[in-house]
Amino acid sequence: VQLQASGGGLVQAGAYLRLSCTISARDFRTYAVGWFRQAPGKEREFVAAISWNGGRTYYTDSVKGRFTISRDKAKNTVYLQMNSLKPEDTAVYYCAARGGSSLYSSANEYDYWGQGTLVTVSS
């Protein structure tokens, strides 16, 4: 299983970005996918997760109402729409995948990781 994250960039506070995570797997539909982020000097933290069929989502409190996770099964891609960005959202964003239907916020529960994409939000 391979994951490729993209879509990061430099934006001003209040702007939006959409991150993409393209997954190469024998059966994309069997994987739950999560987004995590790591700011400089901080530990990696959970952002959002989506079930294999897109029917369930899970967000950390700090992004609820601003970020939306979704998946396009036809394109084997999971998206993270990030609106109303804040400087504290600045981080490298990683997508990760795990088999099964459960959603987890712990990075240890995910088996496969992409390379990360940098999001920088200026004030």
N, C-alpha and C positions, 0 to 999 in steps of 0.2 A: 504494500500500500504506500503510495506516494502522495504528498500534499504540497501544493504550490500556492502560497499566499501572495497577493498583489493588491495594489490600489492605495498604498500609503502615499504620503506627501506632506508638504508644508502648507498649512492653512491658517487663517486668522480665527480668533475666537468667534463663535457664533456660526461658523461655516459648517459644511458637511463634507463627508467622504463616504465612499462605499468600498469596503474591502471585499475581495473575492478569494475563495479557497477552492481550487480545483483539485479533485481527488481522482487518482488513478487506482482503481481497485477492481477486483473481479466482479464484485457485486456491491456497488456504491450504496445501494438501498439498505444494506444491513448494518451500516455504521452510524452511530451518533457522533455529532461533530460539535466541538467547542471552540470558542475563541478565548485566548488568554492574552495578557499584556505584561510587559516588564519595563518599568521606568528605570532610568539610571540610578543605581545605588539601592534599588528596591527589589523585593522578591517578586517572582512571577505571580500574577493574580488572575483569577477567573473573571471573565467578562460575561459570556453568554454561551448557551448550548442549545442544540436542537435535536430532536429525535430523528430516527432514520426516515420516518415518513413525513416529517415536518409538522406533525400534529401537536407536539408539545415543545415548549420553549422554557428557558430558565435564564434569568438575568441576575447579575449582582445589583444591589440596591442603587449604587451610584450611577448606573446607566439606564435604569428603568425610565421609560417615557422619552428617552432620547435615542437609544440604539434599538435596532430591530434586526434579529437574525432570521434568515429564511434560506430555503434551499430550492434549487431547480434540478429535479432529478434527471431531466432530459439532458442537461449540460454537465451533470456530475459536479455541481458547484454549490457551495454555500456562501452566502453573502452576509456581511455585517454593515448595515446602513447606519451611519453615525451622524446624527444631527445635533445642532446646538453644541458644537464641540467647545471644550474648555481647555485651558492650558494644562490642567491636571490630567487630561486624557493623553498627554504626550507620552509615548512609549513605543517599544517594538511590539507589534501585535503578531501573535502566533495562532494558527489554527491546528487543531489536533483531532484525532478520530479514535474511536473505540468501538469494538463490536458489541452488539446487543442493543436493547431498547432503553436502558436506564440512562438518566442524565446525572452527571456528577460535576461538582465544582472543583474537585481536587485534581490537580495536574497528574498525580500519581495513578489515576484511574484511566488515563489515556495512553494508548500504545503507540500511536503514530503521530509524528509532528512535522509541520512544515518549517521552512527556514526563517520566517518572520518578515514583516514589512514595517517600516518606520513611519509613524505618524507624529508630526510635530505641530502643535497648536500654539501660535504666538498670541500674546495678549495685546 
